[in-house]
Amino acid sequence: MQFIPQDIIISPVITERSTDNLTQGKYTFKVDKRANKIEIKKAVEALFAGVKVAKVNTMNVKGQLRRQRMKQGYTASWKKAIVTLAEGSKTIEFFDGMV
């Protein structure tokens, strides 16, 4: 199935751990559940000019149990990708002010 880069990268993940990883050149994104590592790498390189990706780690994040009064349910499951940039690669401008 062919995706366009905007369909693969859904949003950046901004947490305390992900901002700590920025100094190591690791960026965290919420991605489409059907996308594989090769498609994620191509999407990041296409969306952010001058960026070279060294490796991509992916994980499926299980939805959490949430309760409201007497009803309970689960939040949606999603896929997370941690993208490591190559040495000498340009940084992603969106994350520059967070370090």
Secondary structure as GFF3:
##gff-version 3
##sequence-region A 1 99
A	DSSP	alpha_helix	5	8	.	.	.	ID=ss1
A	DSSP	beta_strand	9	12	.	.	.	ID=ss2
A	DSSP	alpha_helix	16	21	.	.	.	ID=ss3
A	DSSP	three_ten_helix	22	24	.	.	.	ID=ss4
A	DSSP	beta_strand	26	31	.	.	.	ID=ss5
A	DSSP	alpha_helix	37	47	.	.	.	ID=ss6
A	DSSP	beta_strand	53	61	.	.	.	ID=ss7
A	DSSP	beta_strand	65	68	.	.	.	ID=ss8
A	DSSP	beta_strand	71	74	.	.	.	ID=ss9
A	DSSP	beta_strand	78	85	.	.	.	ID=ss10
A	DSSP	three_ten_helix	93	98	.	.	.	ID=ss11
###
